[in-house]
Amino acid sequence: MLQNSVQKIKAALFDMDGLLIDSERVYRDCWIQAACELGYAFDEKMALMLRSLDKELANALFIKWFDDATAYERVKTRRKEIMEEKVRKEPLQRKPGVHRLIRELGKREIKAAVVTASPQNRAQMHLSSVGLDGLFETIVTTEAVKRGKPFPDVYLYAAERLEVMPEDCLAFEDSPNGVKSAHAAGCHTVMIPDLTPVTEELMPYVEYTYGSLADLAGEMRKSII
């Protein structure tokens, strides 16, 4: 049970998209729409592979798929335009249980930070739009490091910013690239599946799994009642 290990944890590091905010479905649909508009045969499996993925690795995938060195940047630019329009029409929503979990962590004096592949300005804007601004000690993005997820750089940097060791951190993720990044950094990992289940292939990277942040918050609350 996770609650037995929380006593040793000094910081909780949260991915944002698909974990704190219900945004991955929007990203998936926008990737597919953008690629199809530009004439590329693109499906859901491809879109899911791009979640939190380092931009150089993403570019390499597009070259492999389409033999076109310009495809990634062209599709990404159009995807951003489509997403901005969608979000204006239908605002994003936060995932259930975030506030409860942060409160439970706070009772144990555990620091909380966001660790995301989204750019800093977008991360701040989306967190604010769903009422999560000011809830975290810091927001760390892959803009601050050389390599994105699944490389460990962003989690190592987040631990450094919080002045804790990676092994004293609990990382919450929803995607394969995210849990691989946190695991590689030496963090303890919790996967809260969103669009991808916890498969056998992912088990070496995942220490704990829960159906939702609300489920975990409920377990933690019971442990101190």
Beta strands, then each sheet from edge to edge (+ up, - down):
strand 1: 11-14
strand 2: 111-116
strand 3: 138-141
strand 4: 169-173
strand 5: 188-191
strand 6: 208-209
sheet 1: 3+ 2+ 1+ 4+ 5+ 6+
end
